């Protein structure tokens, strides 16, 4: 399912124009991205929590040559599903 499919489904259910729903969805995603880039945590009740975690630097290995390669510290987005989502997905 794509963002367009979601917008179409919401538009059908609410009677709103598809273009307006698509703009709302995009603005929501933009705000989530902006908050995560600032290091904030986003908690959507019964859906889940988006967090930024920092992965420590480590030494990896090039699988082709076998040489050791330093992997720098980096920030990654994590998601933990909420209770309602967990129950429905099961």
C-alpha positions as CSV (number, residue, x, y, z in Angstrom):
1,X,0.0,0.0,0.0
2,X,1.3,3.5,-0.9
3,X,0.7,6.9,0.5
4,X,-1.7,7.6,-2.4
5,X,-3.7,4.4,-1.6
6,X,-4.0,5.5,2.1
7,X,-5.1,9.0,1.0
8,X,-7.7,7.5,-1.4
9,X,-9.1,5.3,1.3
10,X,-9.3,8.1,3.9
11,X,-10.9,10.4,1.3
12,X,-13.6,7.8,0.5
13,X,-14.3,7.2,4.2
14,X,-14.4,10.9,5.2
15,X,-15.8,12.6,2.1
16,X,-12.8,14.9,2.0
17,X,-10.9,15.6,-1.3
18,X,-8.1,13.2,-2.0
19,X,-5.6,16.1,-2.6
20,X,-6.4,17.6,0.8
21,X,-6.0,14.3,2.6
22,X,-2.7,13.7,0.7
23,X,-1.4,17.2,1.9
24,X,-2.4,16.4,5.5
25,X,-0.6,13.0,5.4
26,X,2.5,14.6,3.9
27,X,2.5,17.4,6.5
28,X,2.2,14.9,9.3
29,X,5.1,12.9,8.0
30,X,7.2,16.1,7.5
31,X,6.6,17.1,11.1
32,X,7.6,13.6,12.3
33,X,10.8,13.8,10.3
34,X,11.6,17.3,11.6
35,X,11.1,16.2,15.2
36,X,13.2,13.1,14.8
37,X,16.0,15.1,13.2
38,X,16.0,17.3,16.3
39,X,16.3,14.2,18.5
40,X,12.8,14.3,19.9
41,X,10.7,11.2,20.6
42,X,7.3,10.9,19.0
43,X,4.6,8.9,20.8
44,X,1.4,8.2,19.0
45,X,-0.9,6.5,21.6
46,X,-2.0,3.0,20.7
47,X,0.1,3.1,17.5
48,X,3.7,3.3,18.6
49,X,6.8,5.3,19.5
50,X,9.5,6.7,17.2
51,X,12.9,7.3,18.8
52,X,16.4,8.3,17.8
53,X,19.1,6.0,19.1
54,X,22.8,6.4,18.7
55,X,24.7,3.3,17.6
56,X,28.3,3.1,18.9
57,X,31.2,3.0,16.5
58,X,32.6,-0.4,15.9
59,X,34.9,-2.4,13.8
60,X,33.3,-4.3,10.9
61,X,34.7,-6.6,8.2
62,X,34.7,-6.3,4.5
63,X,33.1,-9.7,3.4
64,X,35.0,-9.6,0.1
65,X,38.5,-9.0,1.3
66,X,38.2,-9.8,5.0
67,X,39.9,-6.6,6.0
68,X,38.8,-4.7,9.1
69,X,36.8,-1.5,8.5
70,X,35.9,1.1,11.1
71,X,32.2,1.9,11.2
72,X,31.5,5.3,12.7
73,X,28.9,6.2,15.3
74,X,25.5,7.0,13.8
75,X,22.0,7.9,14.7
76,X,19.2,5.6,13.7
77,X,15.4,5.8,13.9
78,X,13.7,3.0,15.9
79,X,10.0,2.2,16.2
80,X,8.2,0.3,19.0
81,X,4.7,-0.7,18.2
82,X,1.9,0.2,20.6
83,X,-0.4,-2.4,22.3
84,X,-3.4,-2.0,19.9
85,X,-1.1,-2.4,16.9
86,X,0.5,-5.5,18.4
87,X,-2.9,-7.1,19.1
88,X,-4.3,-6.3,15.6
89,X,-1.2,-7.5,13.8
90,X,-1.2,-10.9,15.6
